[in-house]
Amino acid sequence: MKHIQSLAGAILLASSCLSHAAVVNTIDAGTSVANAISPLGQYGNTPVSENGFTWTSTYGLSTYGWSVSPYILGANGQWDGKAFNYAGLNYGYDPNDHGQHMKFTFDTPVSSVLAFLNYAPGSGNPYMAIYDSSDTLIDQHFLSISTPNAKNGGQNWGFSLDSSTIKSFVLGDAYIVASGLRTISVQSPVAPTAVPEPGTLSLLALALAGLGCGAFQRRSTR
């Protein structure tokens, strides 16, 4: 019975040490960093590194820093390319295109990530996901955004953890666009310096006193 209780306690302790991702629609603006997407107007999937991250895409018809022309999002309206710069997975409606994604890989891991997102309904099964430094999936969430016939409409979506273990933010399986990327990095707490307890200090004082007395007696007998 004691062994079972010990095992249960160990499992509870281990689970309490794990980081749990929360799906969020806002993060603390006071501590977040804006990871700007520059107006490069790139059409294609050539990797781009800037402002604390590297953008990559598996789809050759993607866009980055697009501000050249409207981005049509079907029933969800359009992004006109003037309100903000954005990255887009210019994903076709062909079922053979499924499985494509674009990724924001951060120079250093972060604890929270948020982006302003939208997509063309019916183009796939849009999702967002986060991965750690070993490219292991931490969490994934399927998106549901409805902005009928909106101009520059969308919603903020992201993840938040209690430690800086998010290395990359992935958006995929849809004709999806992203702007307004923001991140937060939580500093690891510094372990406090161990302070001897009063009982330990008393024993230490007695030991030092004993050493002193011994040395005095040896000098006295010489």
Long-range contacts (C-beta under 8 A, 24 or more apart in sequence): 19-138, 19-161, 19-162, 19-163, 19-165, 20-161, 20-162, 21-130, 21-138, 21-139, 21-159, 21-160, 21-161, 22-159, 22-160, 22-161, 23-139, 23-141, 23-157, 23-158, 23-159, 24-112, 24-114, 24-157, 24-158, 24-159, 24-160, 25-114, 25-155, 25-156, 25-157, 25-158, 26-114, 26-156, 27-112, 27-114, 27-158, 27-160, 27-182, 27-184, 28-184, 29-182, 31-184, 32-112, 32-114, 32-182, 32-183, 32-184, 33-182, 33-183, 33-184, 33-185, 34-180, 34-181, 34-182, 35-104, 35-106, 35-181, 35-182, 35-183, 36-85, 36-181, 37-64, 37-65, 37-85, 37-86, 37-87, 37-179, 37-181, 38-65, 38-85, 39-65, 39-67, 39-85, 40-64, 40-65, 40-85, 41-65, 41-66, 41-67, 41-68, 42-66, 45-102, 52-106, 52-107, 52-108, 52-183, 53-104, 53-105, 53-106, 53-107, 53-181, 54-104, 54-105, 54-107, 55-87, 55-102, 55-103, 55-104, 55-105, 56-102, 56-103, 56-105, 57-87, 57-89, 57-100, 57-101, 57-102, 57-103, 58-99, 58-100, 58-101, 58-102, 59-89, 59-90, 59-91, 59-97, 59-100, 59-101, 59-102, 61-90, 61-91, 61-92, 62-87, 62-88, 62-89, 62-90, 62-102, 63-87, 63-88, 63-90, 64-88, 71-177, 72-120, 73-118, 73-119, 73-120, 73-175, 73-177, 74-120, 74-121, 74-122, 74-123, 74-175, 75-120, 75-121, 75-122, 75-148, 75-149, 76-118, 76-119, 76-120, 76-121, 76-145, 76-146, 76-147, 76-148, 76-149, 76-150, 76-153, 77-118, 77-147, 77-148, 77-149, 77-150, 77-151, 77-152, 77-153, 78-151, 78-152, 79-118, 79-151, 79-152, 79-154, 79-177, 79-179, 80-151, 80-152, 83-152, 84-116, 84-152, 84-179, 84-180, 85-179, 86-177, 86-178, 86-179, 87-177, 87-178, 87-179, 88-175, 88-176, 88-177, 88-178, 89-171, 89-172, 89-174, 89-175, 89-176, 89-177, 90-175, 91-123, 91-124, 91-173, 91-174, 91-175, 91-176, 92-123, 92-175, 93-122, 93-123, 93-175, 97-124, 98-124, 98-125, 98-173, 99-172, 99-173, 100-172, 100-173, 101-170, 101-171, 101-172, 101-173, 102-170, 102-171, 102-172, 102-176, 102-178, 103-168, 103-169, 103-170, 103-171, 104-168, 104-169, 104-170, 104-178, 104-181, 105-167, 105-168, 106-166, 106-167, 106-168, 106-169, 106-183, 108-164, 108-185, 109-133, 109-164, 109-165, 109-166, 109-167, 109-185, 110-164, 110-166, 110-183, 110-184, 110-185, 111-160, 111-161, 111-162, 111-163, 111-164, 111-165, 111-166, 111-184, 111-185, 111-186, 112-158, 112-159, 112-160, 112-161, 112-166, 112-183, 112-184, 113-158, 113-159, 113-166, 113-169, 113-181, 113-182, 113-183, 113-184, 114-156, 114-157, 114-158, 114-180, 114-181, 114-182, 114-183, 115-156, 115-157, 115-158, 115-169, 115-171, 115-178, 115-179, 115-180, 115-181, 115-182, 116-154, 116-155, 116-156, 116-178, 116-179, 116-180, 117-143, 117-145, 117-154, 117-155, 117-156, 117-157, 117-171, 117-176, 117-177, 117-178, 118-145, 118-147, 118-153, 118-154, 118-155, 118-176, 118-177, 119-143, 119-145, 119-174, 119-175, 119-176, 119-177, 120-174, 120-175, 120-176, 121-146, 123-174, 123-175, 123-176, 124-173, 124-174, 124-175, 125-173, 125-174, 126-171, 126-172, 126-173, 126-174, 126-176, 127-171, 127-172, 127-173, 127-174, 128-157, 128-158, 128-159, 128-169, 128-170, 128-171, 129-169, 129-170, 129-172, 130-159, 130-166, 130-168, 130-169, 130-170, 131-166, 131-167, 131-168, 131-170, 132-165, 132-166, 132-167, 133-165, 133-167, 135-167, 135-168, 138-165, 138-166, 143-174, 143-176, 154-179, 156-180, 158-182, 160-184, 161-186, 162-186, 163-188, 164-188
